[in-house]
Amino acid sequence: MYQIAVCDDDRIFCHQFRHNLDVIVKKLNMECCISMWYTAESLQKHLTDGNKVDLIFLDIEFLELDGVSLGRYIRENLLDYQMQLVYISHEEGHAMELFETEPMDFLVKPVLASHIEKVLQRFLKHHSHLGKLFTFKEEHGTVQIPYDSIWYFQSMNHKVIIHTREEQREFYGKLSDIEEIAPKHFIRIHKSYLVNEFFISRFHYDKVILRNEQKLTISKTYRNAIQDKLRQTMKEY
């Protein structure tokens, strides 16, 4: 079940937005729990307490903590890059301000139901990979790790090292075998690296920068393929 939050201090707007959401999630056969929040502070506390939210429709203009600051808190303090942010505003001129928090979309009031539906369709497409598990064998048994918590796989001395934010795990195996079964957002950048695209902060011609500022080399063999993938991604969005 998806957890969707709507955060806006305009209660009339929230009521209408919630009505449109209810109709659209039913149309798309989505199982959702929709929560309403009227201050960014209350939603921030909810998230800080460890509660899971998959998608937030977040107004930018609040009297105290604004929506962009909450988005920045989610990315920089909670280190959550899977939660999808959709900003809402009366104004259109926020693009550069929002860019650093990597929102999925930006909606201008009044928000049409058709715009909400497009956002939810994109959300479903993005979210289709979540929950899948990578399974491997260690000395003491079989281990499962969610793909969405894996930053990258590294090949070294006939072993594969799994890098997550919390730890490293290793087992005997081949990176090419993992590449065949991994979700499509894992991209090969080097004979030794298979990287989760969602944890890449910046692409350069010869390297990628991860969200923790770690640098991984893009080998010549994979540079053209990565450039083609980036161009295709830009077309989709």
Backbone as JSON, one array per atom type, in Angstrom:
{
  "sequence": "MYQIAVCDDDRIFCHQFRHNLDVIVKKLNMECCISMWYTAESLQKHLTDGNKVDLIFLDIEFLELDGVSLGRYIRENLLDYQMQLVYISHEEGHAMELFETEPMDFLVKPVLASHIEKVLQRFLKHHSHLGKLFTFKEEHGTVQIPYDSIWYFQSMNHKVIIHTREEQREFYGKLSDIEEIAPKHFIRIHKSYLVNEFFISRFHYDKVILRNEQKLTISKTYRNAIQDKLRQTMKEY",
  "N": [[0.85, -1.2, 0.0], [0.61, 2.16, -0.92], [1.86, 5.09, 0.62], [0.64, 8.24, 0.71], [1.07, 11.69, 1.05], [-0.48, 14.84, 1.54], [0.31, 18.14, 1.76], [-0.6, 21.21, 2.74], [-1.52, 24.49, 3.64], [-3.96, 25.53, 2.99], [-7.05, 24.66, 3.56], [-9.4, 24.31, 2.09], [-8.45, 23.96, -0.5], [-7.02, 21.57, -0.01], [-9.13, 19.8, 0.56], [-10.47, 19.6, -1.94], [-8.36, 18.65, -3.5], [-7.84, 16.2, -2.27], [-10.24, 14.89, -2.87], [-10.0, 14.65, -5.68], [-7.72, 13.04, -5.79], [-8.69, 10.67, -4.57], [-10.5, 9.76, -6.49], [-8.8, 9.35, -8.69], [-6.82, 7.47, -7.82], [-8.42, 5.29, -7.46], [-9.24, 4.85, -10.08], [-6.79, 4.12, -11.2], [-6.31, 1.79, -9.92], [-4.83, 1.77, -7.54], [-3.6, 0.94, -4.35], [-3.84, 2.86, -1.63], [-2.94, 4.89, 1.17], [-3.98, 7.91, 2.2], [-2.86, 10.84, 3.63], [-3.47, 13.96, 5.31], [-1.94, 17.09, 5.76], [-1.41, 20.16, 7.4], [0.57, 21.86, 8.09], [4.04, 22.3, 7.43], [5.78, 21.69, 9.45], [4.49, 19.78, 11.08], [4.34, 17.59, 9.37], [7.06, 17.19, 8.95], [7.89, 16.34, 11.51], [6.47, 13.94, 11.65], [7.81, 12.45, 9.68], [10.41, 12.48, 10.69], [10.08, 10.92, 12.92], [10.2, 8.46, 11.87], [8.22, 7.48, 10.21], [6.86, 6.13, 7.23], [6.61, 7.52, 4.01], [5.64, 7.57, 0.68], [5.06, 9.32, -1.41], [4.83, 12.8, -1.67], [2.72, 15.54, -1.94], [3.41, 18.77, -1.95], [2.99, 21.94, -0.72], [4.59, 25.03, -1.45], [4.54, 27.55, -0.21], [4.52, 28.46, 3.02], [3.89, 29.93, 6.26], [5.88, 29.62, 8.21], [8.05, 27.12, 8.39], [8.96, 26.41, 5.16], [7.93, 24.7, 2.1], [10.09, 23.99, 0.41], [12.26, 23.99, 2.16], [11.52, 21.85, 3.78], [11.67, 19.81, 1.88], [14.43, 19.88, 1.4], [15.32, 19.09, 3.91], [14.4, 16.46, 3.97], [15.99, 15.28, 1.99], [18.68, 15.91, 2.78], [18.97, 15.63, 5.58], [17.4, 13.41, 6.43], [18.32, 11.78, 4.51], [16.86, 10.61, 2.46], [16.18, 9.54, -0.64], [14.42, 8.17, -2.1], [11.78, 8.8, -1.56], [9.22, 10.51, -3.18], [8.84, 13.83, -4.31], [6.45, 16.29, -4.95], [6.01, 19.47, -5.77], [3.82, 22.22, -5.04], [2.38, 25.27, -6.06], [1.3, 28.74, -6.29], [2.84, 30.23, -7.89], [5.08, 30.23, -10.73], [7.81, 30.59, -10.85], [9.98, 29.03, -9.56], [11.89, 27.23, -10.27], [14.82, 26.94, -10.21], [15.3, 27.09, -7.49], [14.08, 24.79, -6.56], [15.45, 22.73, -7.72], [17.66, 21.47, -6.46], [16.57, 19.75, -4.6], [15.53, 17.72, -6.04], [12.79, 17.2, -7.14], [9.95, 15.26, -8.26], [7.99, 16.43, -9.76], [6.28, 19.56, -10.55], [3.56, 21.47, -9.71], [1.2, 23.89, -10.69], [-1.12, 25.97, -9.1], [-4.48, 26.78, -10.1], [-4.8, 23.25, -9.61], [-5.26, 20.82, -11.99], [-7.25, 17.84, -12.34], [-6.33, 16.11, -14.3], [-3.61, 16.67, -14.36], [-2.78, 15.7, -11.9], [-3.26, 13.01, -12.27], [-1.36, 12.37, -14.26], [0.98, 12.72, -12.77], [0.71, 10.65, -10.89], [0.8, 8.44, -12.57], [3.44, 8.6, -13.49], [4.69, 8.27, -11.04], [3.99, 5.6, -10.42], [5.35, 4.28, -12.44], [8.01, 4.9, -11.79], [8.11, 3.71, -9.3], [7.92, 1.04, -9.65], [10.08, -0.65, -9.41], [10.66, -0.9, -6.72], [10.91, -2.7, -3.63], [11.83, -5.08, -4.63], [14.1, -7.77, -4.21], [17.56, -8.49, -3.83], [19.19, -11.52, -3.92], [21.61, -13.57, -2.4], [24.28, -15.89, -1.58], [25.94, -16.42, 1.45], [28.56, -17.53, 3.68], [27.2, -18.46, 5.92], [24.59, -18.8, 5.15], [21.64, -17.85, 3.2], [21.15, -14.57, 1.96], [19.13, -11.64, 1.74], [18.78, -8.52, 0.2], [17.22, -5.4, -0.22], [16.95, -4.05, -3.48], [16.69, -1.29, -3.74], [18.15, -0.24, -1.67], [20.74, -0.57, -2.28], [23.72, 0.9, -3.25], [25.84, 0.48, -5.09], [27.25, -2.28, -6.98], [30.36, -3.92, -6.76], [33.05, -5.43, -8.43], [35.7, -7.54, -7.47], [38.62, -9.37, -7.29], [37.44, -11.93, -7.92], [35.22, -11.76, -6.37], [32.06, -10.24, -5.46], [31.27, -7.14, -4.22], [28.84, -5.67, -2.25], [27.65, -2.49, -1.91], [26.11, -0.51, 0.44], [24.47, 2.21, 2.18], [24.79, 1.66, 4.86], [26.52, -0.54, 5.14], [28.93, -2.99, 3.9], [28.75, -5.91, 1.97], [29.92, -9.1, 0.9], [30.45, -11.62, -1.6], [31.19, -14.62, -3.46], [31.13, -14.29, -6.92], [29.94, -13.17, -10.19], [29.95, -10.03, -11.8], [28.69, -9.68, -14.23], [26.65, -11.59, -14.2], [24.95, -10.54, -12.27], [24.23, -8.15, -13.5], [22.51, -9.04, -15.48], [20.15, -9.71, -14.15], [19.47, -7.6, -12.51], [17.41, -4.68, -11.73], [16.53, -2.25, -14.29], [17.53, 0.28, -13.7], [20.02, -0.04, -12.66], [23.15, 0.58, -13.75], [25.83, -0.24, -15.88], [29.03, 0.96, -15.56], [31.63, 0.44, -15.7], [34.03, -2.23, -15.89], [34.2, -3.1, -13.34], [32.12, -1.94, -11.88], [28.69, -1.71, -11.13], [26.09, 0.36, -10.99], [23.57, 1.89, -8.98], [21.35, 3.96, -10.39], [19.76, 5.83, -9.08], [21.21, 6.7, -6.93], [23.13, 8.27, -7.93], [24.55, 11.39, -8.07], [25.74, 13.22, -9.88], [26.61, 13.19, -13.32], [29.59, 12.86, -15.16], [31.83, 13.07, -17.97], [33.85, 11.11, -17.66], [33.42, 10.0, -15.18], [31.22, 9.23, -12.38], [29.48, 10.93, -9.78], [28.57, 10.04, -6.63], [25.85, 10.31, -4.22], [27.0, 10.61, -1.77], [29.28, 11.91, -2.39], [31.26, 10.27, -3.31], [33.46, 9.17, -5.88], [33.24, 7.4, -8.92], [34.78, 5.68, -11.55], [34.03, 6.02, -15.02], [34.52, 3.81, -17.54], [36.1, 3.8, -20.8], [34.83, 1.97, -22.45], [32.13, 2.03, -21.75], [31.18, 4.59, -22.01], [29.79, 5.74, -24.26], [27.39, 4.28, -24.25], [26.3, 5.09, -21.82], [25.91, 7.83, -22.27], [23.95, 7.65, -24.26], [21.88, 6.51, -22.78], [21.34, 8.56, -20.94], [20.39, 10.55, -22.67], [18.03, 9.3, -23.54], [16.63, 9.14, -21.15], [16.17, 11.87, -20.64], [14.39, 12.43, -22.72], [12.17, 10.95, -21.91], [11.32, 12.39, -19.73]],
  "CA": [[0.0, 0.0, 0.0], [1.38, 3.39, -1.01], [1.57, 6.16, 1.58], [0.66, 9.52, 0.02], [0.79, 12.81, 1.93], [-0.78, 16.14, 0.94], [0.66, 19.13, 2.77], [-0.95, 22.56, 2.28], [-2.27, 25.15, 4.71], [-5.28, 25.91, 2.47], [-7.88, 23.48, 3.81], [-10.35, 24.15, 0.99], [-7.67, 23.33, -1.58], [-6.73, 20.2, 0.38], [-10.35, 19.0, 0.43], [-10.68, 19.33, -3.36], [-7.23, 17.84, -3.97], [-8.08, 14.86, -1.74], [-11.33, 14.3, -3.66], [-9.44, 14.25, -6.97], [-6.83, 11.9, -5.55], [-9.49, 9.48, -4.31], [-11.06, 9.31, -7.77], [-7.74, 8.91, -9.6], [-6.19, 6.24, -7.34], [-9.38, 4.22, -7.74], [-9.15, 4.61, -11.52], [-5.51, 3.47, -11.49], [-6.24, 0.58, -9.09], [-3.76, 1.92, -6.56], [-3.94, 0.82, -2.93], [-3.18, 4.02, -1.03], [-3.38, 5.56, 2.39], [-3.74, 9.33, 1.95], [-2.9, 11.65, 4.85], [-3.5, 15.4, 5.07], [-1.13, 17.86, 6.7], [-1.68, 21.58, 7.18], [1.82, 22.59, 8.33], [5.23, 21.52, 7.07], [6.4, 21.23, 10.7], [3.85, 18.55, 11.54], [4.77, 16.52, 8.47], [8.48, 16.93, 9.22], [7.96, 15.53, 12.72], [5.97, 12.62, 11.28], [8.88, 11.77, 8.95], [11.55, 12.33, 11.6], [9.74, 9.83, 13.83], [10.42, 7.2, 11.18], [7.06, 7.04, 9.45], [7.14, 5.97, 5.81], [5.77, 8.18, 3.02], [6.18, 7.3, -0.65], [4.83, 10.45, -2.31], [4.32, 13.99, -0.99], [2.3, 16.74, -2.66], [3.89, 19.71, -0.93], [2.9, 23.36, -1.03], [5.84, 25.74, -1.2], [4.38, 28.74, 0.62], [4.01, 28.39, 4.39], [4.33, 31.09, 7.03], [7.11, 29.33, 8.93], [8.86, 26.2, 7.59], [8.39, 26.34, 3.82], [7.99, 23.4, 1.48], [11.43, 23.71, -0.11], [13.1, 23.65, 3.31], [11.17, 20.49, 4.17], [12.27, 18.94, 0.88], [15.87, 19.84, 1.65], [15.49, 18.3, 5.13], [14.19, 15.06, 3.61], [17.15, 14.81, 1.22], [19.99, 16.11, 3.41], [18.99, 15.16, 6.96], [16.9, 12.05, 6.47], [19.03, 11.05, 3.45], [15.85, 9.83, 1.75], [16.12, 9.92, -2.05], [13.37, 7.37, -2.73], [10.53, 9.52, -1.4], [9.0, 11.41, -4.32], [8.32, 15.15, -3.94], [5.77, 17.07, -5.98], [5.74, 20.78, -5.2], [2.62, 22.92, -5.49], [2.51, 26.71, -5.8], [0.6, 29.68, -7.17], [3.86, 30.87, -8.72], [5.84, 29.33, -11.59], [9.23, 30.93, -10.88], [10.73, 28.39, -8.47], [12.62, 26.08, -10.83], [16.19, 26.81, -9.73], [15.23, 26.89, -6.05], [13.63, 23.43, -6.3], [16.26, 21.75, -8.43], [18.58, 20.74, -5.59], [15.84, 18.73, -3.84], [15.18, 16.69, -7.0], [11.37, 16.83, -7.14], [9.45, 14.52, -9.41], [7.18, 17.33, -10.59], [5.9, 20.85, -9.98], [2.2, 21.77, -10.16], [0.78, 25.27, -10.45], [-2.54, 26.12, -8.78], [-5.3, 25.63, -9.69], [-4.28, 21.98, -10.12], [-6.27, 20.02, -12.68], [-7.22, 16.41, -12.05], [-5.52, 15.45, -15.32], [-2.21, 16.82, -13.97], [-2.55, 14.77, -10.79], [-3.22, 11.66, -12.84], [-0.06, 12.2, -14.92], [1.97, 12.56, -11.72], [0.57, 9.32, -10.32], [1.28, 7.48, -13.56], [4.91, 8.65, -13.42], [5.07, 7.68, -9.76], [3.88, 4.15, -10.53], [6.44, 3.82, -13.3], [9.23, 5.01, -11.0], [8.04, 2.89, -8.1], [7.71, -0.36, -10.0], [11.25, -1.45, -9.03], [10.86, -0.96, -5.28], [10.46, -3.92, -2.98], [12.52, -6.25, -5.17], [15.22, -8.17, -3.36], [18.71, -9.2, -4.39], [19.46, -12.69, -3.08], [22.92, -14.18, -2.61], [24.66, -16.83, -0.54], [27.14, -16.24, 2.24], [29.02, -18.75, 4.35], [26.25, -18.92, 6.94], [23.23, -18.91, 4.65], [21.16, -16.99, 2.13], [20.88, -13.2, 2.4], [18.34, -10.82, 0.82], [18.92, -7.08, 0.4], [16.41, -4.66, -1.2], [17.73, -3.37, -4.5], [16.65, 0.17, -3.58], [19.1, 0.2, -0.64], [22.09, -0.84, -2.79], [24.3, 2.01, -4.0], [26.47, -0.12, -6.27], [27.97, -3.53, -6.89], [31.75, -3.81, -7.19], [33.74, -6.69, -8.65], [37.1, -7.49, -7.04], [39.25, -10.64, -6.92], [36.46, -13.0, -8.05], [34.11, -11.51, -5.45], [31.22, -9.07, -5.66], [31.04, -6.38, -2.99], [27.61, -4.88, -2.27], [27.81, -1.26, -1.12], [24.92, 0.23, 0.86], [24.85, 3.32, 3.06], [25.11, 1.17, 6.19], [27.5, -1.62, 5.25], [29.4, -3.69, 2.71], [28.65, -7.37, 2.04], [30.61, -9.65, -0.25], [30.25, -13.04, -1.9], [31.82, -15.02, -4.7], [30.2, -14.19, -8.03], [30.31, -12.38, -11.35], [29.15, -8.83, -12.0], [27.88, -9.87, -15.44], [25.45, -12.33, -13.82], [24.06, -9.61, -11.57], [23.74, -7.19, -14.49], [21.42, -9.66, -16.23], [18.92, -9.84, -13.35], [19.21, -6.37, -11.75], [16.51, -3.72, -12.37], [17.18, -1.5, -15.37], [18.19, 1.5, -13.24], [21.41, -0.34, -12.35], [23.86, 0.79, -15.01], [27.25, -0.65, -15.9], [29.88, 2.09, -15.94], [33.02, -0.03, -15.68], [34.05, -3.68, -15.7], [34.16, -3.36, -11.9], [31.05, -1.22, -11.2], [27.29, -1.68, -11.55], [25.68, 1.44, -10.08], [22.17, 2.28, -8.88], [21.24, 5.31, -10.96], [19.08, 6.73, -8.15], [22.17, 7.22, -5.97], [24.1, 9.09, -8.65], [24.26, 12.81, -7.96], [26.15, 13.93, -11.09], [27.34, 12.47, -14.35], [30.62, 13.53, -15.95], [32.24, 12.25, -19.11], [34.7, 9.99, -17.27], [33.13, 9.52, -13.83], [29.97, 9.62, -11.74], [29.61, 11.36, -8.39], [27.45, 9.53, -5.85], [25.26, 11.29, -3.31], [27.94, 10.81, -0.66], [30.44, 12.54, -3.03], [32.23, 9.28, -3.79], [33.66, 9.19, -7.33], [33.48, 6.12, -9.57], [35.24, 5.9, -12.92], [33.35, 5.47, -16.2], [35.55, 3.38, -18.48], [35.84, 4.16, -22.19], [33.93, 0.98, -23.04], [30.73, 2.27, -21.41], [30.83, 6.01, -22.08], [28.76, 6.01, -25.27], [26.12, 3.69, -23.8], [25.76, 5.93, -20.75], [25.4, 9.05, -22.89], [22.68, 7.3, -24.92], [20.87, 6.31, -21.74], [20.98, 9.87, -20.41], [19.54, 11.22, -23.67], [16.73, 8.65, -23.53], [15.98, 9.55, -19.92], [15.7, 13.24, -20.82], [13.22, 12.39, -23.59], [11.03, 10.41, -21.16], [10.83, 13.38, -18.77]],
  "C": [[0.88, 1.25, 0.0], [0.9, 4.4, 0.03], [1.73, 7.5, 0.85], [0.28, 10.62, 1.02], [0.51, 14.06, 1.1], [-0.56, 17.17, 2.03], [0.43, 20.54, 2.22], [-1.78, 23.22, 3.37], [-3.63, 25.67, 4.27], [-6.2, 24.7, 2.56], [-8.91, 23.25, 2.71], [-9.66, 23.48, -0.2], [-7.41, 21.87, -1.25], [-7.95, 19.29, 0.2], [-10.6, 18.63, -1.04], [-9.59, 18.43, -3.91], [-7.42, 16.39, -3.51], [-9.19, 14.16, -2.53], [-10.81, 13.82, -5.01], [-8.52, 13.04, -6.83], [-7.62, 10.61, -5.37], [-10.04, 8.89, -5.61], [-9.97, 8.69, -8.64], [-7.08, 7.61, -9.12], [-7.12, 5.05, -7.55], [-9.33, 3.84, -9.22], [-7.9, 3.83, -11.88], [-5.3, 2.19, -10.69], [-5.06, 0.61, -8.12], [-4.31, 1.72, -5.15], [-3.15, 1.88, -2.18], [-3.78, 4.37, 0.32], [-2.99, 7.03, 2.23], [-3.89, 10.11, 3.25], [-2.83, 13.13, 4.49], [-2.74, 16.11, 6.18], [-1.28, 19.34, 6.36], [-0.5, 22.47, 7.56], [2.98, 21.68, 7.92], [5.9, 20.97, 8.32], [5.81, 19.91, 11.16], [4.24, 17.37, 10.66], [6.24, 16.17, 8.7], [8.64, 16.06, 10.45], [7.53, 14.09, 12.44], [7.07, 11.81, 10.58], [10.08, 11.5, 9.84], [11.33, 11.17, 12.57], [9.84, 8.46, 13.15], [9.26, 6.68, 10.37], [7.35, 7.1, 7.95], [6.12, 6.74, 4.98], [6.42, 7.97, 1.66], [6.12, 8.51, -1.57], [4.23, 11.61, -1.52], [3.94, 15.05, -2.02], [2.47, 17.89, -1.67], [3.8, 21.15, -1.41], [4.22, 24.04, -0.68], [5.67, 26.83, -0.15], [3.72, 28.42, 1.96], [4.55, 29.58, 5.16], [5.66, 30.84, 7.73], [8.0, 28.41, 8.08], [8.23, 26.04, 6.21], [8.63, 24.97, 3.2], [9.36, 23.03, 0.96], [12.36, 23.32, 1.02], [12.79, 22.24, 3.81], [11.75, 19.49, 3.17], [13.76, 18.79, 1.07], [16.17, 18.99, 2.9], [15.36, 16.81, 4.83], [15.42, 14.5, 2.9], [18.44, 14.84, 2.05], [20.06, 15.57, 4.83], [18.51, 13.72, 7.08], [17.59, 11.16, 5.45], [18.08, 10.13, 2.69], [15.75, 10.36, 0.32], [15.08, 9.09, -2.8], [12.0, 8.05, -2.63], [10.37, 10.53, -2.53], [8.31, 12.69, -3.86], [7.66, 15.78, -5.15], [5.38, 18.4, -5.33], [4.51, 21.42, -5.84], [2.77, 24.39, -5.14], [1.58, 27.5, -6.7], [1.55, 30.28, -8.2], [4.61, 29.84, -9.56], [7.35, 29.51, -11.45], [10.05, 30.33, -9.75], [11.71, 27.35, -8.98], [14.0, 25.9, -10.24], [16.22, 26.51, -8.23], [14.91, 25.43, -5.71], [14.61, 22.38, -6.79], [17.09, 20.88, -7.49], [17.89, 19.67, -4.76], [15.28, 17.64, -4.74], [13.71, 16.27, -6.93], [10.99, 16.04, -8.38], [8.66, 15.43, -10.34], [6.88, 18.61, -9.82], [4.55, 21.22, -10.57], [1.84, 23.19, -9.77], [-0.72, 25.29, -10.18], [-3.23, 27.04, -9.79], [-4.83, 24.34, -10.37], [-5.42, 21.17, -10.73], [-6.13, 18.54, -12.32], [-6.34, 15.66, -13.05], [-4.03, 15.55, -15.0], [-1.86, 15.87, -12.83], [-2.42, 13.35, -11.32], [-1.89, 11.39, -13.53], [1.04, 11.99, -13.89], [1.91, 11.14, -11.15], [1.02, 8.24, -11.29], [2.81, 7.44, -13.58], [5.4, 8.0, -12.13], [5.04, 6.16, -9.82], [5.01, 3.57, -11.38], [7.76, 3.82, -12.53], [9.27, 3.96, -9.9], [7.99, 1.4, -8.4], [8.88, -1.24, -9.57], [11.35, -1.69, -7.53], [10.3, -2.25, -4.7], [11.14, -5.17, -3.5], [13.78, -6.51, -4.34], [16.33, -8.83, -4.18], [19.09, -10.3, -3.41], [20.83, -13.27, -3.42], [23.25, -15.07, -1.41], [25.96, -16.41, 0.12], [27.48, -17.55, 2.93], [27.96, -19.33, 5.28], [24.81, -18.95, 6.45], [22.91, -17.93, 3.54], [20.77, -15.62, 2.69], [20.06, -12.49, 1.32], [18.49, -9.35, 1.2], [18.05, -6.37, -0.62], [17.31, -3.94, -2.21], [17.78, -1.86, -4.25], [17.52, 0.67, -2.44], [20.55, 0.01, -1.1], [22.58, 0.34, -3.62], [24.99, 1.51, -5.26], [27.07, -1.47, -5.93], [29.38, -3.32, -7.42], [32.36, -5.2, -7.33], [35.21, -6.56, -8.26], [37.57, -8.89, -6.63], [38.23, -11.79, -6.85], [35.3, -12.88, -7.05], [33.31, -10.3, -5.91], [30.98, -8.42, -4.3], [29.79, -5.53, -3.17], [27.8, -3.67, -1.36], [26.43, -0.67, -0.82], [25.4, 1.38, 1.75], [25.35, 2.8, 4.41], [26.29, 0.21, 6.24], [27.99, -2.06, 3.88], [29.27, -5.19, 2.97], [29.34, -7.93, 0.8], [30.34, -11.15, -0.38], [30.97, -13.35, -3.21], [30.79, -14.98, -5.83], [30.75, -13.32, -9.14], [29.37, -11.19, -11.5], [28.23, -8.98, -13.21], [26.59, -10.64, -15.13], [24.44, -11.43, -13.11], [23.44, -8.62, -12.54], [22.54, -7.75, -15.25], [20.1, -9.66, -15.47], [18.54, -8.56, -12.62], [18.19, -5.5, -12.47], [17.25, -2.8, -13.33], [17.85, -0.21, -14.92], [19.58, 1.22, -12.65], [22.19, -0.32, -13.66], [25.33, 0.4, -14.86], [28.08, 0.53, -16.38], [31.34, 1.67, -16.11], [32.97, -1.54, -15.51], [33.91, -4.06, -14.22], [32.97, -2.74, -11.18], [29.71, -1.36, -11.91], [26.57, -0.8, -10.55], [24.18, 1.68, -10.15], [22.03, 3.74, -9.3], [20.63, 6.3, -9.97], [20.01, 7.28, -7.07], [23.29, 8.0, -6.65], [23.67, 10.55, -8.56], [24.56, 13.55, -9.26], [26.88, 12.98, -12.03], [28.39, 13.38, -14.97], [31.04, 12.57, -17.07], [32.98, 11.0, -18.67], [34.45, 9.48, -15.85], [31.71, 9.9, -13.42], [30.28, 10.01, -10.31], [28.37, 10.86, -7.66], [26.96, 10.59, -4.87], [26.11, 11.52, -2.07], [29.26, 11.41, -1.14], [31.53, 11.55, -3.41], [32.27, 9.3, -5.32], [33.93, 7.78, -7.84], [33.79, 6.37, -11.04], [34.3, 5.27, -13.94], [34.45, 5.08, -17.19], [35.14, 3.73, -19.91], [34.81, 3.24, -22.84], [32.47, 1.35, -22.86], [30.29, 3.72, -21.6], [29.71, 6.31, -23.09], [27.4, 5.47, -24.84], [25.48, 4.54, -22.71], [25.21, 7.24, -21.31], [24.08, 8.8, -23.59], [21.56, 7.13, -23.9], [20.42, 7.64, -21.15], [20.08, 10.62, -21.38], [18.14, 10.62, -23.69], [15.93, 9.04, -22.29], [15.41, 10.95, -20.04], [14.46, 13.29, -21.7], [11.98, 11.94, -22.82], [10.44, 11.44, -20.21], [10.66, 14.73, -19.39]]
}
